[in-house]
């Protein structure tokens, strides 16, 4: 099968978030998809099958299938715009999170995702143990969102990932698929963030589309503006251009190809 690695939310190699993209003629057995994603050992591997008028799209971390991944969706669109769908201005994907579309606008890949507004929740002791500080406030939608006092505090976080896994039991989370978003007001952009998901095999994600489904409505309300600039402060880093559309959010960024190859597996 064709295989590519794309760095997303980046304008140069070795930054942003890498995603594997596998173009399939038909779906392979689930066990094989899991094994390929684990062998790739990237934050996410996207698998695509062309269907009438759209592409079916599934995302796998090294440990499990996930229900939403923004950067791997943009990576998939980048590959299709460059090759199989050169003349297209929009690509539709059928996913576990419904139909998603990616368009090209002003040199950016633009993805609309369902908004996931957060609500206040308890500040569990596991957060303080794992992060070494008490958040200003704690919220939750699908993932937890922790508001910190400053960009500097966010940069200086050195999480204890074993302790961070304990939040699942303390909060009585009934699924492994959850993450922890830490965020603060930015100095040069509207807001900054980091994203941790040790329970799905990703201690820290480089740049996280799904986290911005909550971050965008949160900061849009807090700052009183619909259009926002954002930066994820991981080691690789990444920049996002965001817009609050009410029930949906728009996330835009650039992407570059790192690798093009072929995966060979036994039939």
C-alpha contacts under 8 A as a table, 3 or more apart, distances in Angstrom:
res1	aa1	res2	aa2	distance
1	X	22	X	6.70
1	X	23	X	6.35
1	X	24	X	6.26
1	X	262	X	5.55
1	X	263	X	5.29
1	X	264	X	6.65
2	X	22	X	5.76
2	X	23	X	5.52
2	X	24	X	7.54
2	X	260	X	7.76
2	X	261	X	6.20
2	X	262	X	4.77
2	X	263	X	6.50
3	X	20	X	6.93
3	X	21	X	5.63
3	X	22	X	4.74
3	X	23	X	6.77
3	X	260	X	5.99
3	X	261	X	5.15
3	X	262	X	5.20
3	X	263	X	6.31
4	X	20	X	5.72
4	X	21	X	5.25
4	X	22	X	6.82
4	X	79	X	7.90
4	X	257	X	7.47
4	X	258	X	7.53
4	X	259	X	5.26
4	X	260	X	4.41
4	X	261	X	6.06
5	X	18	X	6.40
5	X	19	X	5.55
5	X	20	X	4.54
5	X	21	X	6.26
5	X	257	X	6.22
5	X	258	X	5.50
5	X	259	X	4.98
5	X	260	X	6.71
6	X	18	X	5.45
6	X	19	X	5.47
6	X	20	X	6.57
6	X	21	X	7.66
6	X	75	X	5.66
6	X	255	X	6.67
6	X	256	X	5.73
6	X	257	X	4.49
6	X	258	X	5.60
6	X	259	X	7.13
7	X	10	X	6.22
7	X	13	X	6.57
7	X	14	X	7.12
7	X	15	X	6.66
7	X	16	X	5.61
7	X	17	X	5.28
7	X	18	X	4.28
7	X	19	X	6.54
7	X	75	X	7.42
7	X	255	X	5.54
7	X	256	X	5.32
7	X	257	X	6.21
7	X	258	X	6.69
8	X	15	X	7.97
8	X	16	X	5.20
8	X	17	X	5.09
8	X	18	X	6.12
8	X	19	X	7.46
8	X	71	X	6.02
8	X	72	X	7.87
8	X	74	X	7.04
8	X	75	X	6.29
8	X	253	X	7.26
8	X	254	X	6.19
8	X	255	X	4.36
8	X	256	X	6.69
9	X	15	X	8.00
9	X	16	X	4.96
9	X	17	X	6.66
9	X	71	X	7.53
9	X	207	X	7.15
9	X	238	X	5.26
9	X	239	X	5.66
9	X	240	X	6.38
9	X	252	X	7.80
9	X	253	X	4.76
9	X	254	X	4.98
9	X	255	X	5.71
10	X	13	X	7.28
10	X	15	X	5.74
10	X	16	X	4.62
10	X	17	X	7.64
10	X	238	X	5.86
10	X	239	X	6.91
10	X	253	X	7.08
10	X	254	X	5.32
10	X	255	X	5.29
10	X	256	X	6.85
11	X	15	X	7.88
11	X	254	X	5.72
11	X	255	X	6.01
11	X	256	X	6.38
12	X	15	X	6.37
12	X	255	X	7.91
12	X	256	X	6.48
13	X	256	X	6.54
13	X	257	X	7.65
13	X	258	X	6.63
14	X	236	X	6.93
15	X	236	X	4.61
15	X	237	X	6.03
15	X	238	X	6.75
16	X	206	X	6.28
16	X	207	X	6.05
16	X	236	X	5.69
16	X	237	X	5.44
16	X	238	X	4.55
16	X	239	X	7.71
17	X	43	X	7.92
17	X	71	X	6.96
17	X	205	X	7.57
17	X	206	X	5.07
17	X	207	X	5.24
17	X	208	X	7.74
17	X	236	X	7.40
17	X	237	X	7.93
17	X	238	X	7.39
18	X	42	X	6.82
18	X	43	X	7.09
18	X	44	X	7.81
18	X	72	X	7.99
19	X	42	X	6.33
19	X	43	X	6.63
19	X	44	X	5.40
19	X	45	X	5.63
19	X	46	X	7.23
19	X	71	X	7.12
19	X	72	X	5.33
19	X	75	X	6.42
20	X	40	X	7.47
20	X	42	X	6.91
20	X	44	X	6.50
20	X	45	X	4.34
20	X	46	X	5.95
20	X	72	X	7.31
20	X	75	X	7.77
21	X	45	X	5.83
21	X	46	X	4.81
21	X	47	X	6.10
21	X	48	X	7.72
21	X	72	X	7.49
21	X	75	X	6.95
21	X	76	X	5.95
21	X	79	X	7.82
22	X	45	X	7.42
22	X	46	X	6.10
22	X	47	X	4.86
22	X	48	X	6.34
23	X	47	X	6.13
23	X	48	X	5.16
23	X	49	X	6.50
24	X	27	X	6.68
24	X	47	X	6.90
24	X	48	X	5.83
24	X	49	X	5.26
24	X	50	X	7.93
25	X	49	X	5.92
25	X	50	X	7.30
26	X	49	X	5.94
27	X	49	X	6.92
28	X	32	X	6.59
28	X	33	X	6.68
29	X	32	X	5.39
29	X	33	X	6.55
30	X	33	X	5.05
30	X	34	X	6.23
31	X	34	X	5.15
31	X	35	X	6.22
32	X	35	X	4.97
32	X	36	X	6.13
33	X	36	X	5.19
33	X	37	X	6.27
33	X	60	X	7.74
34	X	37	X	5.26
34	X	38	X	6.16
34	X	60	X	6.79
34	X	62	X	7.27
34	X	63	X	7.36
34	X	64	X	6.80
34	X	65	X	7.53
35	X	38	X	5.05
35	X	39	X	6.03
36	X	39	X	5.03
36	X	40	X	6.07
37	X	40	X	5.07
37	X	41	X	6.18
37	X	42	X	7.28
37	X	44	X	7.20
37	X	45	X	5.60
37	X	60	X	6.01
37	X	61	X	6.28
37	X	62	X	5.25
37	X	63	X	7.98
38	X	41	X	5.04
38	X	42	X	7.83
38	X	61	X	7.21
38	X	62	X	4.07
38	X	63	X	6.58
39	X	62	X	7.56
40	X	45	X	7.52
40	X	62	X	7.62
41	X	44	X	7.94
41	X	61	X	7.79
41	X	62	X	5.54
42	X	45	X	6.65
42	X	61	X	7.11
42	X	62	X	6.83
43	X	61	X	5.58
43	X	62	X	6.92
43	X	202	X	6.45
43	X	205	X	6.89
44	X	59	X	6.28
44	X	60	X	5.37
44	X	61	X	4.53
44	X	62	X	7.10
44	X	69	X	7.75
44	X	72	X	6.46
45	X	59	X	5.73
45	X	60	X	5.28
45	X	61	X	6.45
45	X	72	X	6.89
46	X	57	X	6.75
46	X	58	X	5.72
46	X	59	X	4.61
46	X	60	X	6.53
46	X	72	X	5.92
46	X	73	X	7.36
46	X	76	X	6.98
47	X	57	X	5.70
47	X	58	X	5.33
47	X	59	X	6.47
48	X	55	X	6.21
48	X	56	X	5.56
48	X	57	X	4.71
48	X	58	X	6.75
48	X	76	X	7.88
49	X	55	X	5.59
49	X	56	X	5.21
49	X	57	X	6.81
50	X	54	X	6.40
50	X	55	X	4.47
50	X	56	X	6.32
51	X	54	X	5.42
51	X	55	X	5.35
51	X	56	X	6.65
52	X	55	X	7.73
53	X	92	X	7.49
54	X	91	X	6.81
54	X	92	X	4.90
54	X	93	X	5.60
54	X	94	X	6.94
55	X	91	X	7.93
55	X	92	X	6.36
55	X	93	X	4.85
55	X	94	X	6.13
56	X	93	X	5.64
56	X	94	X	4.71
56	X	95	X	6.30
57	X	93	X	6.03
57	X	94	X	5.93
57	X	95	X	5.37
58	X	65	X	7.59
58	X	66	X	7.91
58	X	67	X	7.99
58	X	95	X	6.25
58	X	96	X	7.42
59	X	65	X	5.83
59	X	66	X	5.75
59	X	67	X	7.23
59	X	68	X	7.29
59	X	69	X	6.71
59	X	72	X	7.32
60	X	63	X	7.45
60	X	64	X	5.63
60	X	65	X	4.20
60	X	66	X	5.80
61	X	64	X	5.32
61	X	65	X	6.14
61	X	66	X	6.92
61	X	200	X	6.90
61	X	201	X	7.19
61	X	202	X	7.98
62	X	200	X	7.62
62	X	201	X	6.34
63	X	200	X	5.85
63	X	201	X	5.90
64	X	200	X	6.74
66	X	69	X	7.24
66	X	177	X	7.04
67	X	95	X	7.76
67	X	96	X	5.36
67	X	97	X	6.14
68	X	95	X	7.96
68	X	96	X	7.08
68	X	97	X	6.14
68	X	210	X	6.42
69	X	72	X	5.80
69	X	73	X	6.42
69	X	208	X	7.63
69	X	209	X	6.26
69	X	210	X	5.73
70	X	73	X	5.16
70	X	74	X	6.43
70	X	111	X	7.63
70	X	113	X	7.89
70	X	208	X	6.78
70	X	209	X	4.06
70	X	210	X	5.54
71	X	74	X	5.14
71	X	75	X	6.15
71	X	207	X	7.43
71	X	208	X	6.52
71	X	209	X	5.49
72	X	75	X	4.82
72	X	76	X	6.09
73	X	76	X	5.07
73	X	77	X	6.28
74	X	77	X	5.01
74	X	78	X	6.07
74	X	102	X	7.03
74	X	109	X	6.68
74	X	110	X	7.77
74	X	111	X	7.03
74	X	255	X	7.94
75	X	78	X	5.05
75	X	79	X	6.42
75	X	255	X	7.13
76	X	79	X	5.31
76	X	80	X	6.36
77	X	80	X	5.07
77	X	81	X	5.96
77	X	91	X	6.77
77	X	102	X	6.56
77	X	109	X	7.96
78	X	81	X	5.26
78	X	82	X	6.15
78	X	109	X	7.60
78	X	255	X	7.10
79	X	82	X	5.22
79	X	83	X	6.15
79	X	84	X	7.71
80	X	83	X	5.16
80	X	84	X	4.98
80	X	85	X	5.11
80	X	86	X	7.02
81	X	84	X	6.64
81	X	85	X	4.91
81	X	86	X	4.81
81	X	87	X	7.41
81	X	88	X	6.68
82	X	85	X	6.88
82	X	86	X	5.52
83	X	86	X	5.50
85	X	88	X	5.36
88	X	91	X	7.06
89	X	103	X	5.76
89	X	104	X	6.07
90	X	101	X	6.66
90	X	102	X	5.60
90	X	103	X	4.43
90	X	104	X	6.98
91	X	101	X	5.54
91	X	102	X	5.39
91	X	103	X	6.64
92	X	99	X	6.75
92	X	100	X	5.77
92	X	101	X	4.46
92	X	102	X	6.70
93	X	99	X	5.55
93	X	100	X	5.07
93	X	101	X	6.07
94	X	97	X	7.96
94	X	98	X	5.90
94	X	99	X	4.63
94	X	100	X	6.49
95	X	98	X	5.09
95	X	99	X	6.04
95	X	100	X	7.25
97	X	100	X	7.83
100	X	111	X	7.47
100	X	112	X	6.61
100	X	113	X	6.70
101	X	111	X	6.09
101	X	112	X	6.37
102	X	109	X	6.59
102	X	110	X	5.39
102	X	111	X	4.64
102	X	112	X	7.01
103	X	109	X	5.89
103	X	110	X	5.20
103	X	111	X	6.76
104	X	107	X	6.52
104	X	108	X	5.70
104	X	109	X	4.89
104	X	110	X	6.09
105	X	108	X	5.27
105	X	109	X	6.51
105	X	110	X	6.79
107	X	254	X	7.44
108	X	252	X	6.00
108	X	253	X	5.21
108	X	254	X	5.31
109	X	252	X	5.40
109	X	253	X	5.54
109	X	254	X	6.10
109	X	255	X	7.86
110	X	250	X	6.62
110	X	251	X	5.75
110	X	252	X	4.23
110	X	253	X	6.80
111	X	250	X	5.58
111	X	251	X	5.26
111	X	252	X	6.14
112	X	248	X	6.43
112	X	249	X	5.52
112	X	250	X	4.45
112	X	251	X	6.36
113	X	213	X	6.76
113	X	248	X	5.53
113	X	249	X	5.44
113	X	250	X	6.51
113	X	251	X	7.81
114	X	213	X	6.59
114	X	247	X	6.24
114	X	248	X	4.41
114	X	249	X	6.26
115	X	213	X	4.81
115	X	214	X	6.36
115	X	217	X	7.08
115	X	246	X	7.19
115	X	247	X	5.33
115	X	248	X	4.48
115	X	249	X	5.50
116	X	141	X	6.12
116	X	142	X	7.41
116	X	213	X	5.19
116	X	214	X	4.76
116	X	217	X	7.64
117	X	141	X	6.28
117	X	213	X	7.45
117	X	214	X	5.14
117	X	217	X	5.97
117	X	218	X	6.65
118	X	139	X	5.69
118	X	140	X	4.98
118	X	141	X	4.58
118	X	145	X	7.57
118	X	214	X	6.21
118	X	218	X	7.11
119	X	139	X	5.18
119	X	140	X	5.48
119	X	141	X	6.53
120	X	137	X	7.65
120	X	138	X	5.94
120	X	139	X	4.18
120	X	140	X	6.41
121	X	138	X	5.75
121	X	139	X	4.98
121	X	140	X	6.23
122	X	138	X	6.45
122	X	139	X	7.67
123	X	127	X	7.15
123	X	135	X	7.58
123	X	137	X	7.25
123	X	138	X	5.51
124	X	127	X	5.72
124	X	128	X	7.45
124	X	167	X	7.11
124	X	170	X	7.13
124	X	171	X	7.24
125	X	128	X	5.34
125	X	129	X	6.30
126	X	129	X	4.98
126	X	130	X	5.94
126	X	163	X	6.39
126	X	164	X	6.34
126	X	166	X	6.21
126	X	167	X	5.42
126	X	170	X	7.41
127	X	130	X	5.15
127	X	131	X	5.87
127	X	132	X	7.86
127	X	133	X	7.84
127	X	134	X	7.36
127	X	163	X	7.95
127	X	164	X	6.52
127	X	167	X	6.99
128	X	131	X	5.26
128	X	132	X	5.18
128	X	133	X	5.06
128	X	134	X	5.26
128	X	135	X	7.76
129	X	132	X	5.60
129	X	133	X	7.63
129	X	160	X	7.76
129	X	163	X	6.57
129	X	164	X	7.87
130	X	159	X	5.37
130	X	160	X	4.65
130	X	161	X	6.63
130	X	162	X	7.73
130	X	163	X	4.94
130	X	164	X	5.14
131	X	134	X	7.87
131	X	157	X	6.36
131	X	158	X	6.57
131	X	159	X	4.83
131	X	160	X	6.56
131	X	164	X	7.96
132	X	157	X	7.84
132	X	159	X	7.61
135	X	138	X	6.60
135	X	146	X	5.85
135	X	147	X	5.68
135	X	148	X	5.28
135	X	149	X	7.64
136	X	146	X	7.45
136	X	147	X	5.49
136	X	148	X	5.54
136	X	149	X	6.49
137	X	146	X	6.07
137	X	147	X	5.32
137	X	148	X	7.57
138	X	144	X	7.24
138	X	145	X	5.92
138	X	146	X	4.77
138	X	147	X	6.42
139	X	144	X	5.74
139	X	145	X	4.98
139	X	146	X	6.38
140	X	143	X	5.68
140	X	144	X	4.29
140	X	145	X	5.72
141	X	144	X	6.45
141	X	145	X	7.96
141	X	214	X	7.22
142	X	178	X	6.51
142	X	179	X	7.95
143	X	178	X	5.21
143	X	179	X	4.88
143	X	180	X	5.75
143	X	181	X	6.99
143	X	211	X	7.53
144	X	178	X	7.76
144	X	179	X	6.32
144	X	180	X	4.76
144	X	181	X	5.89
145	X	180	X	6.01
145	X	181	X	4.60
145	X	182	X	5.85
145	X	183	X	7.32
146	X	180	X	7.46
146	X	181	X	6.04
146	X	182	X	4.73
146	X	183	X	6.21
147	X	182	X	6.13
147	X	183	X	5.24
147	X	184	X	5.89
148	X	151	X	7.80
148	X	153	X	6.84
148	X	154	X	6.73
148	X	182	X	6.91
148	X	183	X	5.94
148	X	184	X	5.23
149	X	153	X	6.71
149	X	184	X	6.30
149	X	185	X	7.96
150	X	153	X	5.24
150	X	154	X	6.50
150	X	184	X	5.41
150	X	185	X	6.39
150	X	186	X	7.69
151	X	154	X	5.06
151	X	155	X	6.21
151	X	183	X	7.87
151	X	184	X	5.52
151	X	185	X	6.40
151	X	186	X	5.90
151	X	187	X	7.19
151	X	192	X	6.83
152	X	155	X	5.08
152	X	156	X	6.19
153	X	156	X	5.20
153	X	157	X	6.50
154	X	157	X	5.51
154	X	182	X	7.05
154	X	183	X	6.84
154	X	184	X	6.92
154	X	193	X	7.33
154	X	194	X	7.50
154	X	233	X	8.00
155	X	233	X	6.65
159	X	164	X	7.46
160	X	163	X	5.41
160	X	164	X	6.24
161	X	164	X	4.75
161	X	165	X	6.31
161	X	198	X	6.35
161	X	203	X	6.57
162	X	165	X	5.35
162	X	166	X	7.06
162	X	198	X	7.92
163	X	166	X	5.29
163	X	167	X	7.52
164	X	167	X	5.74
164	X	198	X	7.50
165	X	168	X	6.01
165	X	198	X	6.48
165	X	199	X	6.22
166	X	169	X	5.55
166	X	170	X	6.40
167	X	170	X	5.02
167	X	171	X	5.73
168	X	171	X	5.45
168	X	172	X	5.80
168	X	173	X	4.95
168	X	174	X	7.67
168	X	176	X	7.81
169	X	172	X	4.91
169	X	173	X	6.41
170	X	173	X	7.89
173	X	176	X	7.73
175	X	178	X	7.10
176	X	199	X	5.66
176	X	200	X	6.51
177	X	199	X	6.87
177	X	200	X	6.21
178	X	197	X	6.64
178	X	199	X	7.25
178	X	200	X	7.75
179	X	195	X	6.93
179	X	196	X	5.66
179	X	197	X	4.45
179	X	198	X	7.68
179	X	199	X	7.71
180	X	195	X	5.77
180	X	196	X	5.14
180	X	197	X	6.37
181	X	193	X	6.83
181	X	194	X	5.89
181	X	195	X	4.62
181	X	196	X	6.50
181	X	211	X	6.70
182	X	193	X	5.50
182	X	194	X	5.29
182	X	195	X	6.36
183	X	191	X	7.17
183	X	192	X	5.66
183	X	193	X	4.16
183	X	194	X	6.49
184	X	191	X	5.90
184	X	192	X	5.58
184	X	193	X	6.48
185	X	190	X	6.17
185	X	191	X	4.42
185	X	192	X	6.17
186	X	189	X	5.03
186	X	190	X	5.11
186	X	191	X	4.23
186	X	192	X	5.27
186	X	230	X	7.85
187	X	190	X	7.25
187	X	191	X	7.80
189	X	192	X	7.26
189	X	228	X	7.86
189	X	229	X	5.35
189	X	230	X	5.61
189	X	231	X	6.88
190	X	228	X	5.91
190	X	229	X	5.33
190	X	230	X	5.89
191	X	219	X	7.27
191	X	228	X	7.92
191	X	229	X	6.95
191	X	230	X	5.18
191	X	231	X	6.76
192	X	230	X	5.66
192	X	231	X	4.91
192	X	232	X	5.54
192	X	233	X	6.67
193	X	230	X	7.95
193	X	231	X	6.67
193	X	232	X	4.88
193	X	233	X	6.07
194	X	204	X	7.52
194	X	205	X	7.58
194	X	206	X	7.91
194	X	207	X	7.88
194	X	232	X	5.63
194	X	233	X	5.78
194	X	234	X	6.28
195	X	204	X	5.76
195	X	205	X	5.65
195	X	206	X	7.69
195	X	207	X	7.76
195	X	208	X	6.94
195	X	211	X	7.29
196	X	202	X	6.87
196	X	203	X	5.38
196	X	204	X	4.43
196	X	205	X	6.19
197	X	200	X	5.80
197	X	201	X	6.79
197	X	202	X	5.09
197	X	203	X	5.31
197	X	204	X	6.30
197	X	205	X	7.33
198	X	201	X	5.02
198	X	202	X	4.90
198	X	203	X	4.30
198	X	204	X	7.38
199	X	202	X	7.24
199	X	203	X	7.98
202	X	205	X	6.13
204	X	234	X	7.47
205	X	208	X	6.43
205	X	234	X	7.27
206	X	232	X	7.20
206	X	233	X	7.88
206	X	234	X	5.21
206	X	235	X	7.01
206	X	236	X	6.00
206	X	237	X	6.17
206	X	238	X	7.34
207	X	232	X	5.80
207	X	234	X	7.28
207	X	237	X	6.73
207	X	238	X	5.83
208	X	211	X	5.52
208	X	212	X	6.95
208	X	232	X	7.90
209	X	212	X	5.42
209	X	213	X	7.09
209	X	251	X	7.27
210	X	213	X	5.32
210	X	214	X	7.66
211	X	214	X	5.77
211	X	215	X	6.25
212	X	215	X	4.42
212	X	216	X	5.42
212	X	251	X	7.70
213	X	216	X	5.99
213	X	217	X	7.25
213	X	248	X	7.88
213	X	249	X	6.32
214	X	217	X	5.85
214	X	218	X	6.18
215	X	218	X	5.06
215	X	219	X	6.01
216	X	219	X	5.43
216	X	220	X	5.76
216	X	228	X	7.63
216	X	242	X	6.81
216	X	243	X	7.00
216	X	244	X	6.11
216	X	249	X	6.97
217	X	220	X	5.00
217	X	221	X	6.12
217	X	244	X	6.01
217	X	246	X	7.77
217	X	249	X	7.77
218	X	221	X	5.59
218	X	222	X	6.25
219	X	222	X	4.77
219	X	223	X	5.74
219	X	224	X	7.86
220	X	223	X	5.41
220	X	224	X	5.52
220	X	225	X	5.15
220	X	226	X	5.42
220	X	227	X	7.40
220	X	228	X	7.31
220	X	244	X	6.66
221	X	224	X	5.07
221	X	225	X	6.99
225	X	228	X	7.18
226	X	243	X	5.49
226	X	244	X	4.94
226	X	245	X	7.49
227	X	241	X	7.76
227	X	242	X	5.75
227	X	243	X	4.38
227	X	244	X	6.46
228	X	241	X	6.28
228	X	242	X	5.05
228	X	243	X	6.11
229	X	239	X	7.61
229	X	240	X	6.09
229	X	241	X	4.93
229	X	242	X	5.97
230	X	239	X	5.87
230	X	240	X	5.14
230	X	241	X	6.39
230	X	242	X	7.26
231	X	237	X	7.16
231	X	238	X	5.71
231	X	239	X	4.64
231	X	240	X	6.21
232	X	237	X	5.53
232	X	238	X	5.43
232	X	239	X	6.65
233	X	236	X	7.77
233	X	237	X	5.24
233	X	238	X	7.32
234	X	237	X	4.81
234	X	238	X	7.81
239	X	253	X	6.82
240	X	251	X	6.48
240	X	252	X	5.76
240	X	253	X	5.38
241	X	251	X	5.85
241	X	252	X	5.01
241	X	253	X	6.31
242	X	249	X	7.29
242	X	250	X	5.54
242	X	251	X	4.78
242	X	252	X	6.35
243	X	249	X	5.79
243	X	250	X	4.99
243	X	251	X	6.77
244	X	248	X	6.83
244	X	249	X	4.87
244	X	250	X	6.57
245	X	248	X	5.10
245	X	249	X	5.19
245	X	250	X	7.04
246	X	249	X	6.98
257	X	260	X	7.73
